[in-house]
Amino acid sequence: MPRAGPELFPGMTDSVISVTNTTIMASIFTKIINGEIPCYKIAENDRFFSFLDINPVSRGHTLVIPKKETDYLFDLEDRELADLMVFAKSVARAIDSALSPMRTGVIVDGREVPHAHVHLIPIFKDEQKTALGHKVDVSGEEMERIAAQIAKAWEPSP
């Protein structure tokens, strides 16, 4: 089948590459879910997991992920994507209750880790920078305290 767009390597023809004996490594998020890597856990149910981002753009910056390892958010089945967002909503409400931001924003970028995830960003003032990559310093002790506050405020979705 011919490729659309410019050739990646001019003059080369398409070829089929056969790969055998490959092992796909678990994403860092799967390792967190499995307890192989520690995290500041917020909430969990049988299908979803949330924890504080270790490179927060805001105090309380939380990640929400499906336990099923899927690289691209929009590759999730419709029902799973909808349920993920309902779970994220319950976590956002806990953030709102525990930290009293103006509101909690949502960012879906998906390039950082090959595992579908949603960023929940507490916004405390209008001029606050919320772009990913803009890190704020939060000590480990404060991360523990924030995670405990949000976890205590979390109420599972019905």
C-alpha positions as a LaTeX table, in Angstrom:
\begin{tabular}{lrrr}
\hline
Residue & $x$ (\AA) & $y$ (\AA) & $z$ (\AA) \\
\hline
Met1 & 0.00 & 0.00 & 0.00 \\
Pro2 & 1.53 & 3.35 & $-0.95$ \\
Arg3 & 2.18 & 5.86 & 1.80 \\
Ala4 & 0.57 & 9.27 & 1.82 \\
Gly5 & 2.77 & 12.29 & 2.31 \\
Pro6 & 6.51 & 12.76 & 1.77 \\
Glu7 & 8.93 & 9.85 & 1.79 \\
Leu8 & 10.78 & 9.44 & 5.07 \\
Phe9 & 13.87 & 8.16 & 3.30 \\
Pro10 & 13.94 & 9.22 & $-0.36$ \\
Gly11 & 14.73 & 6.37 & $-2.72$ \\
Met12 & 13.89 & 3.61 & $-0.23$ \\
Thr13 & 10.98 & 1.30 & $-0.89$ \\
Asp14 & 8.45 & 0.08 & 1.66 \\
Ser15 & 9.41 & $-3.13$ & 3.39 \\
Val16 & 7.88 & $-5.39$ & 5.98 \\
Ile17 & 9.82 & $-5.87$ & 9.18 \\
Ser18 & 9.17 & $-8.96$ & 11.25 \\
Val19 & 9.83 & $-8.67$ & 14.97 \\
Thr20 & 10.00 & $-11.73$ & 17.19 \\
Asn21 & 10.82 & $-12.38$ & 20.83 \\
Thr22 & 9.82 & $-8.90$ & 21.90 \\
Thr23 & 8.84 & $-8.04$ & 25.45 \\
Ile24 & 6.73 & $-4.99$ & 26.03 \\
Met25 & 7.78 & $-3.27$ & 29.23 \\
Ala26 & 5.13 & $-2.15$ & 31.68 \\
Ser27 & 4.72 & 1.61 & 31.81 \\
Ile28 & 5.84 & 3.47 & 34.91 \\
Phe29 & 2.15 & 3.97 & 35.72 \\
Thr30 & 1.52 & 0.20 & 35.65 \\
Lys31 & 4.46 & $-0.22$ & 38.01 \\
Ile32 & 2.89 & 2.39 & 40.33 \\
Ile33 & $-0.48$ & 0.59 & 40.22 \\
Asn34 & 1.27 & $-2.71$ & 41.02 \\
Gly35 & 3.12 & $-1.17$ & 43.98 \\
Glu36 & 6.54 & $-1.60$ & 42.38 \\
Ile37 & 7.13 & 2.17 & 42.52 \\
Pro38 & 5.85 & 4.29 & 45.42 \\
Cys39 & 3.40 & 7.12 & 44.89 \\
Tyr40 & 1.25 & 9.63 & 46.76 \\
Lys41 & $-1.99$ & 7.74 & 46.24 \\
Ile42 & $-5.30$ & 9.60 & 46.20 \\
Ala43 & $-7.97$ & 7.10 & 45.18 \\
Glu44 & $-8.48$ & 3.72 & 43.57 \\
Asn45 & $-11.23$ & 1.38 & 42.50 \\
Asp46 & $-11.17$ & $-1.84$ & 40.50 \\
Arg47 & $-10.57$ & $-0.01$ & 37.17 \\
Phe48 & $-8.95$ & 3.35 & 37.91 \\
Phe49 & $-6.18$ & 4.84 & 40.03 \\
Ser50 & $-5.14$ & 8.38 & 40.96 \\
Phe51 & $-2.05$ & 9.84 & 42.58 \\
Leu52 & $-0.14$ & 13.10 & 42.87 \\
Asp53 & 2.12 & 14.03 & 39.97 \\
Ile54 & 5.75 & 14.07 & 41.17 \\
Asn55 & 6.43 & 17.01 & 38.82 \\
Pro56 & 3.47 & 19.17 & 39.80 \\
Val57 & 2.52 & 22.36 & 38.01 \\
Ser58 & 0.37 & 23.20 & 41.05 \\
Arg59 & 0.00 & 22.02 & 44.66 \\
Gly60 & $-2.34$ & 19.02 & 44.41 \\
His61 & $-1.67$ & 18.27 & 40.72 \\
Thr62 & $-3.14$ & 14.78 & 40.38 \\
Leu63 & $-3.01$ & 12.10 & 37.68 \\
Val64 & $-5.97$ & 9.84 & 36.94 \\
Ile65 & $-5.32$ & 6.67 & 34.97 \\
Pro66 & $-7.06$ & 3.48 & 33.91 \\
Lys67 & $-5.53$ & 0.34 & 35.39 \\
Lys68 & $-5.72$ & $-1.23$ & 31.94 \\
Glu69 & $-2.55$ & $-0.19$ & 30.17 \\
Thr70 & $-3.56$ & 1.70 & 27.04 \\
Asp71 & $-1.15$ & 4.16 & 25.46 \\
Tyr72 & $-3.55$ & 6.67 & 23.88 \\
Leu73 & $-6.56$ & 8.02 & 25.77 \\
Phe74 & $-8.76$ & 7.91 & 22.69 \\
Asp75 & $-7.99$ & 4.22 & 22.14 \\
Leu76 & $-10.04$ & 3.45 & 25.26 \\
Glu77 & $-13.45$ & 1.94 & 24.61 \\
Asp78 & $-16.22$ & 4.56 & 24.85 \\
Arg79 & $-17.61$ & 3.19 & 28.12 \\
Glu80 & $-14.13$ & 3.03 & 29.70 \\
Leu81 & $-13.33$ & 6.60 & 28.63 \\
Ala82 & $-16.64$ & 7.83 & 30.05 \\
Asp83 & $-16.08$ & 5.94 & 33.31 \\
Leu84 & $-12.53$ & 7.31 & 33.56 \\
Met85 & $-13.88$ & 10.85 & 33.32 \\
Val86 & $-16.55$ & 10.13 & 35.97 \\
Phe87 & $-13.79$ & 8.79 & 38.25 \\
Ala88 & $-11.70$ & 11.91 & 37.47 \\
Lys89 & $-14.71$ & 14.05 & 38.38 \\
Ser90 & $-14.93$ & 12.40 & 41.81 \\
Val91 & $-11.21$ & 13.06 & 42.35 \\
Ala92 & $-11.58$ & 16.68 & 41.17 \\
Arg93 & $-14.38$ & 17.19 & 43.69 \\
Ala94 & $-12.10$ & 15.82 & 46.42 \\
Ile95 & $-9.37$ & 18.26 & 45.33 \\
Asp96 & $-11.89$ & 21.11 & 45.43 \\
Ser97 & $-13.07$ & 20.09 & 48.90 \\
Ala98 & $-9.60$ & 19.49 & 50.35 \\
Leu99 & $-7.62$ & 22.38 & 48.83 \\
Ser100 & $-10.27$ & 25.02 & 47.98 \\
Pro101 & $-8.87$ & 26.11 & 44.60 \\
Met102 & $-10.85$ & 28.52 & 42.40 \\
Arg103 & $-11.46$ & 25.44 & 40.28 \\
Thr104 & $-9.69$ & 22.31 & 39.13 \\
Gly105 & $-8.60$ & 22.29 & 35.51 \\
Val106 & $-8.08$ & 19.32 & 33.22 \\
Ile107 & $-5.21$ & 18.70 & 30.82 \\
Val108 & $-4.89$ & 15.72 & 28.52 \\
Asp109 & $-1.56$ & 15.69 & 26.70 \\
Gly110 & $-0.47$ & 12.06 & 26.73 \\
Arg111 & 3.09 & 12.39 & 25.53 \\
Glu112 & 4.90 & 12.04 & 28.87 \\
Val113 & 4.10 & 8.38 & 29.61 \\
Pro114 & 2.73 & 5.76 & 27.19 \\
His115 & $-0.30$ & 5.09 & 29.40 \\
Ala116 & $-3.58$ & 7.02 & 29.06 \\
His117 & $-3.88$ & 9.67 & 31.76 \\
Val118 & $-5.69$ & 12.83 & 32.76 \\
His119 & $-4.06$ & 15.70 & 34.69 \\
Leu120 & $-6.19$ & 17.46 & 37.30 \\
Ile121 & $-4.68$ & 20.87 & 38.06 \\
Pro122 & $-5.92$ & 22.89 & 41.05 \\
Ile123 & $-6.03$ & 26.56 & 40.04 \\
Phe124 & $-5.59$ & 28.96 & 42.96 \\
Lys125 & $-5.34$ & 32.33 & 41.16 \\
Asp126 & $-6.10$ & 33.76 & 37.73 \\
Glu127 & $-2.48$ & 34.37 & 36.78 \\
Gln128 & $-1.30$ & 30.88 & 37.79 \\
Lys129 & 0.72 & 29.02 & 35.16 \\
Thr130 & $-0.92$ & 25.68 & 34.43 \\
Ala131 & 1.05 & 24.44 & 31.41 \\
Leu132 & 2.71 & 21.06 & 31.77 \\
Gly133 & 6.45 & 21.42 & 32.17 \\
His134 & 6.11 & 24.39 & 34.53 \\
Lys135 & 7.06 & 22.74 & 37.82 \\
Val136 & 6.41 & 24.08 & 41.30 \\
Asp137 & 8.44 & 22.92 & 44.29 \\
Val138 & 6.50 & 20.83 & 46.78 \\
Ser139 & 8.39 & 18.93 & 49.49 \\
Gly140 & 7.83 & 15.24 & 50.08 \\
Glu141 & 6.24 & 16.02 & 53.44 \\
Glu142 & 3.81 & 18.46 & 51.82 \\
Met143 & 3.01 & 15.93 & 49.07 \\
Glu144 & 2.14 & 13.37 & 51.78 \\
Arg145 & $-0.05$ & 15.90 & 53.57 \\
Ile146 & $-1.82$ & 16.99 & 50.36 \\
Ala147 & $-2.40$ & 13.38 & 49.26 \\
Ala148 & $-3.88$ & 12.52 & 52.65 \\
Gln149 & $-6.18$ & 15.59 & 52.56 \\
Ile150 & $-7.49$ & 14.78 & 49.08 \\
Ala151 & $-7.82$ & 11.05 & 49.83 \\
Lys152 & $-9.82$ & 11.84 & 52.96 \\
Ala153 & $-12.18$ & 14.07 & 50.95 \\
Trp154 & $-12.63$ & 11.52 & 48.13 \\
Glu155 & $-16.00$ & 9.84 & 47.79 \\
Pro156 & $-16.26$ & 7.02 & 45.24 \\
Ser157 & $-18.67$ & 7.54 & 42.36 \\
Pro158 & $-21.86$ & 5.48 & 42.55 \\
\hline
\end{tabular}
